Amino acid sequence: AQTILNFKEALNTLGKDSTAINSGISHLPNAKPLQNMTHATQNPNSPEGLLTYSLDTNKYNQFQTIAQELGKNPFRRIGVIDYQNNNGAMNGIGVQVGYKQFFGKKRN
């Protein structure tokens, strides 16, 4: 009896995860072809008509390809703030200001 309860709980969790994946993908701006990546089918041979959750392999492969292409994007580091090369400056542009220029007397 405990095994059946654990199984039902795991199946409910799987259903919630599938819904969360589909709703998360549906909110992405350029992911219209990736919607419904997971789908549930009903197996007539399973007890109580349990749903079988599976990934749509074509859409999953599309998703993997898009993720790899985003990783190879040469423009991903172009911007005002480059976290690797700002030389410790707080303004994010990469210009270091000396102590006297920053805290010294104003001449005007």
C-alpha positions as CSV (number, residue, x, y, z in Angstrom):
1,A,0.0,0.0,0.0
2,Q,2.9,2.4,0.8
3,T,4.4,1.7,-2.6
4,I,1.2,2.6,-4.4
5,L,1.0,5.8,-2.4
6,N,4.6,6.7,-3.2
7,F,3.9,5.9,-6.9
8,K,0.8,8.1,-7.0
9,E,2.7,10.9,-5.3
10,A,5.6,10.6,-7.8
11,L,3.2,10.5,-10.7
12,N,1.5,13.7,-9.4
13,T,4.9,15.4,-9.1
14,L,5.7,14.3,-12.6
15,G,2.5,15.8,-13.9
16,K,3.2,19.1,-12.1
17,D,6.7,19.2,-13.5
18,S,5.4,18.6,-17.0
19,T,3.0,21.4,-16.6
20,A,5.7,23.7,-15.2
21,I,8.0,23.0,-18.1
22,N,5.3,23.7,-20.7
23,S,4.2,26.9,-19.0
24,G,7.8,28.1,-18.5
25,I,8.5,27.5,-22.2
26,S,5.3,29.2,-23.3
27,H,6.5,32.5,-21.6
28,L,9.7,32.6,-23.6
29,P,9.6,35.1,-26.4
30,N,11.1,33.1,-29.2
31,A,10.0,29.6,-28.2
32,K,6.7,29.1,-29.9
33,P,7.9,26.0,-31.8
34,L,9.1,24.5,-28.5
35,Q,5.7,24.6,-26.8
36,N,4.3,21.3,-25.6
37,M,7.8,19.8,-25.3
38,T,6.4,17.3,-22.8
39,H,3.2,15.5,-23.5
40,A,1.1,12.9,-21.7
41,T,-0.4,9.9,-23.4
42,Q,-2.8,7.5,-21.9
43,N,-1.7,3.8,-22.1
44,P,-4.8,1.6,-22.4
45,N,-3.0,-1.3,-20.8
46,S,-1.9,0.5,-17.7
47,P,-4.0,0.3,-14.5
48,E,-6.5,3.1,-13.9
49,G,-5.6,4.7,-17.2
50,L,-2.4,6.2,-15.9
51,L,-0.8,8.8,-18.1
52,T,2.7,8.3,-19.5
53,Y,4.8,11.4,-19.6
54,S,7.4,11.7,-22.3
55,L,9.5,14.3,-24.2
56,D,8.9,15.1,-27.8
57,T,12.3,14.3,-29.2
58,N,12.1,16.6,-32.1
59,K,11.3,19.6,-30.0
60,Y,13.9,18.6,-27.4
61,N,16.6,18.4,-30.1
62,Q,15.5,21.8,-31.3
63,F,15.9,23.1,-27.8
64,Q,19.4,21.6,-27.4
65,T,20.5,23.1,-30.8
66,I,19.2,26.6,-29.7
67,A,21.0,26.3,-26.4
68,Q,24.3,25.4,-28.1
69,E,23.9,28.2,-30.6
70,L,23.3,30.7,-27.7
71,G,26.5,29.4,-26.1
72,K,28.5,30.2,-29.3
73,N,27.1,33.7,-29.6
74,P,30.1,36.0,-30.3
75,F,28.1,39.1,-29.1
76,R,27.3,37.9,-25.6
77,R,30.0,40.0,-24.0
78,I,29.3,43.3,-25.8
79,G,27.9,45.9,-23.5
80,V,28.7,48.6,-21.1
81,I,29.4,46.3,-18.2
82,D,32.0,43.6,-18.8
83,Y,32.4,41.7,-15.6
84,Q,35.8,40.3,-16.5
85,N,37.6,43.4,-17.8
86,N,36.4,46.4,-15.7
87,N,39.7,46.7,-13.7
88,G,37.9,47.1,-10.4
89,A,36.1,50.2,-11.4
90,M,32.6,50.6,-9.9
91,N,31.2,52.4,-13.0
92,G,31.5,49.3,-15.2
93,I,33.1,51.2,-18.1
94,G,36.7,50.2,-17.2
95,V,38.1,53.6,-16.3
96,Q,40.0,53.7,-13.1
97,V,39.8,57.0,-11.2
98,G,42.7,58.1,-8.9
99,Y,42.2,58.9,-5.3
100,K,42.9,62.7,-5.7
101,Q,40.7,63.0,-8.7
102,F,37.8,61.4,-6.9
103,F,38.2,62.9,-3.4
104,G,40.2,66.1,-4.1
105,K,39.1,69.7,-4.1
106,K,36.9,70.9,-6.9
107,R,38.8,73.6,-8.8
108,N,35.8,75.3,-10.3
